[in-house]
Amino acid sequence: MLNRLQSVSYGIGRLGSSALLSVFSLATVYVYWGQFHLDPVLTGWANAIGKIVIAVAGFFMGYVSDATVTRWGRRKPFVAVGAPLLALSFFLYFTPQYFVAPGNESALFAYAALFNGLFHFAYALLLTPFQSWMAEITEPPERIGISRIQNISNIAANAVGVLLGFLMPALLSDPSDSRLPLLLVGLGIVEVALYLPSLAFVPVERKPAPKPDMVRELKTVLSNRNYMKWLLVQGLVSVATVMVTSVILSYVTTVLGITDVSGSIGFAVVLLVAMVAFFYVWGHLAAKHGKGKTLLLSNLVLVLVLPFTLVLGQVDLPIGVVGLGYAFIAVGAVGLSGFQLFPYAIVADLIHEDEIRTEENRAGMYTGFNHLPLNIFQTLSYVISGYLLSMPDMPDKGYTSGLVWWGPMCAVFVLMGSLVLARTNVDPRLPKGSSQAEDS
């Protein structure tokens, strides 16, 4: 069991990296397509390349960190190297104007693909070992609480990401404006600093490192039916969630007309309040009814609300489109919050169940393998998004019809994931064991 200082130190680590990922997820399509005028299909493929990189790197980082033996444990060295590399690649990705000649689309695509790939490699290098750590240093009763700390950190980071995402068009409009590079550097420094408490205070795992037999470990993981079904659930729903985050900035600014700073602040506040509030609601329901049933309920909210993109801004209604847009954002955030809250705890529980059954620890292999199918699905999402944004314009609207049809398409993927989830046990029976870690 972790004490309060250790729990908070571990939980807030993701705040900085999630802020970078939030900006990346929200702004990459909008900035490269809308500001640097990269073809939307090429923009989608540049993002797809990044997801392919993280799929492969995440798998191998899990295995490598499982087999690593140092005086600082298995996971901490990867955190120490990955955090600064993530900050550097983040800065380079959003500053192509300093390295690529205007109008050179081939060079811009190559630059975007290179640093998108480097960003995702660094993310895998950092987060796969970091998240693997959770199953080794926590017990089942505390995982929802620590996941809540992580996800409150994530949502605070998402609020920062939304604000910076909305400000980027203004900051990029003047090439001589130095505020954007300073903001990017500042976020990078914060990201590195927020991982320092986990390096200083979170205990080193005391479980023995597994023998480096990748084939045997992989066969064990593949034989875990509940884990494999959960990966399918996570993959299908993530197609929708990635599409939401990559398209929502363009949707809000273009279709809903929320373009000013005050509008972006309002958007961030609505998103933050709705998601944080329902972290506690979903957590309370999960304690009574289980994570699986609760996640099905949050998915149902998404399935019902996402098709409203066919209506907002397309049909005259008594309520203004901006007001309806904020309601859409709030209800959508309620649905998204369930999928944001539970995956960390679900995977940690499935890893713990496997450890009890096999009497071996392979947290890194499980967490790393998770990257393969998950990021294949997310690659698909970015490719679909690119082609959606290249669809013909809506009549008399001046924007692509893809900004209308993404909602119902996302709802279909959430529904498919929910049908699999209904047949998956994500609430294994686990004993309350003793602490699995020792102080470093």
N, C-alpha and C positions, 0 to 999 in steps of 0.2 A: 504494500500500500504506500502511496505517496503522501507526504504531509502537504499542508496547504501551500507553502512556498514552492515546493517541487511541482505540485499540480499546476499552479499558475505559471511557473517558469516554463514548463512544457507546453501548456495550453496557448500562451501568447506568442510562442515561437512562430506560429503560422501567420500572425498578423502581418508582418512585413512581406513575406513571400506571397501571401494571398493578395496584398495590395498590388504588388507587381503583376501577379497573374490576372487580377481583376482589370487593371488598366489594359493589359495585353489582350484579354478576351474581349473586352468591350470595344476597344479602340482600334485594334489591328485592321479589321475590315474597313471600318469607317475612314481611318486615316489614310491607308494605302489606296483605297478605292476613291474616296471622296476628296482627299487633299492632294495626294501625289499622283492621282489619275491612272493608277495601275488597273488594267482590265479586271473586272470582277471575277472572271473565271481563273485568271492567273493569281489573283489575291486569294481565292479559295484554295488553289493548289499549293501556294506558299505556306498557308496554314496547315494544309494536309501533310506536307513534308515534315513540319515540326511535330505533328502527332505521330508520324511513323517513327521519327527519331526517339521520342519519349517511350513509345511502345517497346522498342528494342532495348534502349538504355535502361528503362525502368526494370525490365525483367532481369538483366544482368547485374544491375546494381543491388537488387535484392539478394541474389545468390552470392555475389562478391562480399557484401557486407555480412552475410551469415557466416562466411568462411574466414573473415578477417579477425586477426588476433593482435591487439595492441594493449599497451598499458592503460590506454584511455577507453578500452572497450571496443565493441564492434561498430557502433553507430556514430560515435562522436567525431572521429576523423573525417567522415564524409560530410557531416554538417559543417565542420570548420572550413572545408575546401569549397563545398557547394554554394554556401551563402554568398561569398564575394563574387564568384563566377556568375551567379544568377544576376546580381546587381550590374555587373559590367555588360553582359549580353543584353539586358533590358535597355540600358542607356544607348547602346549601339543600334539596336533595332529601331528605335524611334527617332534617330537622327540621320536618316539617309541623305538629307540635304547637304550634309558636310562631306559626303563621300561619293555621291552619284550625280552625274551631270543631268540637269533638267531635260526631260523629254526622251531620255534613253531608257525605254521600257524594258529591254532585255537585261540591262545592268541593274535596274531597279528590282526586277523579279529575282535575279540571282542574289542580290543583296538581301532582299526580304527572306528568301528561302534559307540562305546561310545563317543569318542571325536569329531567324525563327527556330531553326534547328539547334543552334547553340543554346538559346534560351531554354528550350525544352530538355536538352541534354543536361544542363545545369540543374534544372528543376528535378529531374529524375535522380541525379547524383545527390541532391540535398534531401528531397522529400521521401524517397523510397526507404532509405535507412532510418530517417527520422520517424516515419509512421510505423515502420516495423518495430521500433522501440516500444510502442504503446502496449503491445501484447506481452512484452517481457517485463515491464515495470509496473503494470497495473493489474488489478483483480476485477472480475466481472461487475461487482456492485458499484465501482467507481468510474466505469468507462463512459456511461451516459453523461455523468457530471463533467468529466474531462473533455468529452466530445462537445458538451455545451460550451465550455470555455473556448475550445478551438473554434467553434462555429460563431460564437459572439465575436471573437477576433476576426474571423473571416468576414462577417457581415460589416463590422466597422471598417475593415479593409475594402470591402466592396463599395461602401459609401465614399471612401477616398477615391476609389477607382472611377465611380460614376462622376464625381465632381471633376476630376482631372480629365476624364474622357470628354465631358461637355466643354471644358475649357480649351481643349486641344485645337479645335478649329481657329479660335481667336489667337492662340499662341503661335500657331503655324502660319497665320496669314502674313506676318511680317518676318522675313528671313533674318533680320537683324535683331529680333527680340530674343534676349538671353534668358527670359524667365523659364521657358520650357526646359532647356538643358539644366538649369539650376534645380528645378523641381525634380527632374529625373535623377540627378545626382543625390539630392536630398532623400528621395524615397529609397534609393539604393543603400545609403548610409543607415537609414532607419531599419531596413530589412536585415542588414548584417548585425546591427546592435541588438535587435530583438531575439536573435538566436544565442546571444552570449549567456543569458541566464540559464538556458537549458544546458549549455556546456559546463557552466560553473556549478549548478545546484542539482541537476537531475542525476540520479544514481546510475552507475554502470551496471548493466545486467550481469548476473552471476551464473547464468546457465552456460554449460559447456558448448563451445562452437561445434556444429555438426561436421561430420566428415565431408570433404568436398567431393561429393558424388552427385553431379547435377542430374544425371539420368534417373537415378533412384529417387531423388527428391521430387523431380518433375512427375514421375509416375505416381507418387503418393498424392501430389496435388491434383492431378488429373482424375484420380480415382475418387475424390471427394465430391459426391454428386450434389450435395447442397451448395457447396462452394461454386461448382461449375454453373449450377442454375442461377445462383446469385450474380455471377459474372454476366450472364445473359440478361438478367433483369437490369443490372447497372448499365450495361452497354446500350440497351434499347432506350432506357430513359435518358441516358446521357446524350443520345442523338438530339433529343428535344432540348435538353438544358443548354448544350453548347450552341445550338441554333438560336435559342432565346438570347443568350449573352452576346453572341456575335452580331445579331441583327437588331437588337432592341435599341441601340443608340441611333441607328439610322431610322428606325421606325418612329421613335419618339420625336426626333428632330424634324423628320420629313412629313410623316402622316399626322402625328398629333400636334405638331407645331410648337413643341416645348424647346426653345432654342436659347433663351437668355440665362444668365447666371442664376437669377432667383428661381427660375423654373427648374434648373438642374439641382439646386439645393433642395427644393421641394420634393423632387423626384427621389433624391437620396434619402431624405428624412422618411418619406412614406415607405420606401423599400426597407430601410433599417428598422423602423418601428414595427412594421407588420411581421418581418421575419424573426426578430428577436422575441417579440411577444409570443409567437407561435412555437418557438423553440421550447418554451416552458409548457405550452399547451400540449404539443406532441410528446414531450418528455413525460408529462403526467399521464397521458393516455397510454404510452408505451409501458409504463410501470404497472398499469392495471391490466392491459389487454395484449401486451407484446409489441415488439417493433414491427413485425410483419403486418398485422392488422392496421396499425397506426399509419404505416407508410402507404398502405393501400388507400386509406382515407385521404391522405394528402395528395396522392396521385389523382384521385377522383376530382379533387378541386381543380387541378391543372387541366384534366380532360374536359371539364365543363367550361373553363374560362378562356382557354387558348383560341377556340374557334371564333371568338368575338372580334378577332382582327378582320373578319369578313364584313363586320358591321361598322366598327369605329372609323369615322371619317368617310364612310362610303354611303351611309344612309342618314337622311336628315332626322334628327331626334330632338325632343323638347329640351334635353340637357346638352350643354355645350360639349364639344369633343374633348376639350382639355380636362373638364371635370370628369367625364367618363374615362378618359385616359388615366387619370390618377386612381380611379376606382379599379380599373383593369390592372394597373400596376400593383395595387395593394392586394387584391385577391390572388393575382399570380404569384406574388411574393409569399403568401400564405401556403400555396401549393408547393412552391419551390423549397420552402424551409424544411419540409419533411425529408426530402431527398438530400438536402445539405446536412441535416443533423445525424442521420442514422448510419451511413456507410462505414465510418470509422469504427463505430462500436460493433456493427454486424461482422465486419471482417475480423476484428480482434477476437470476438466470441468464437467464430468458426476456426480461427487459428488455435485458440485455447482448447476447443473441443478436440481438434486433431492431436494436440500435444498430449492430452489425457489418454486418447485412444492408442497412440503410437509410442508414447513415452519419449518423444524426441521433439526438439524445438526447431521449426523451420519457418519462423515468422517472416524473415527476409524473402524466402522463396515465394511464400504466399502473397506477400505485398508486392513483390516484383512481378510475379506472373500476372497479377491483376492489371498491370499496365498494358499487356499485350492485347487482350480482347477489348478492354476499355478504350484504348486509343485507336484501335482499328475502327470501332464505332464512331469515335469522335472525328477521325479522318473522314469517314463517310459524311458526317454532319457538315464539315467545312466544304467538302466538294459539293454537296447538295446546296448549301447556302450560296456558293459562288454562282452556280447555274440559276438558282432562284433570282438572284439580283441581276442577272443578265436577261431576264424575261422581258417581253414588250411592256411598254408603259400602260398604266390604266388610262382609259379614255378620259380626257379633260382633267387629268390629275397631275401629270408631269413627273410621276415617279413610277418605278417598275411594279408590275403586278405581283412580283415576288414579295414585296413588303405587305401584301394583303394575305397571301396564301400560306405564309410560313406558320401561322398560328394553327390552323387545322392540321397541317402536316405534322407539327410537333405533337399535337393531341393524339394522333394515330400511334406514334412511337411510344408515348407514355401508356396508352391503352394496351399495346402489345406487351410492354414490360410488366404491367400490372397483372395480366393474365398468367404470365410465368411466375410472378411473385406469389400469386395465390396458391401455387403448387410447390412452394419452396419453404423449408423450415429455416428461418433466420433467427430463431429463438431457442438454441440448444440448451439443454439442462446442464448447468455448470455448478460445481461446488464452490464454496467460498474458501479458497486456498490461502496459504500464507504468502507473505510478500515474496516476489520473485526477483528482487533486486537488492543490491547492497550499495551503500554509499561509496562514492569514488574518493 
